[in-house]
Amino acid sequence: MNSHCANMMFSGHVASIMLATLSTIHIINVSGGQWPTIYRNLALGMSASVPVLVGIAMVASKHHYSADIVVAYAIGALSYIAYPF
């Protein structure tokens, strides 16, 4: 029913998902020495694909413009850099 994109500069949901994904990747890298390589690579690949799939879904469902998603990725990454573990 929603046939238009929201006029926002970034998607807070995607920024939050990006921040959570970067945190998850950090945790996997820190504790990943205990895991077999195949499981570690699988976990990293699955974690890295989540923000991409969410971004595609947001643009495809016409809830956000693609520029909103790209800015959300940048904000999530910059938030992670500004407040590291």
Helices and strands as residue ranges (DSSP letters): H 12-31, G 32-34, H 37-60, H 66-82
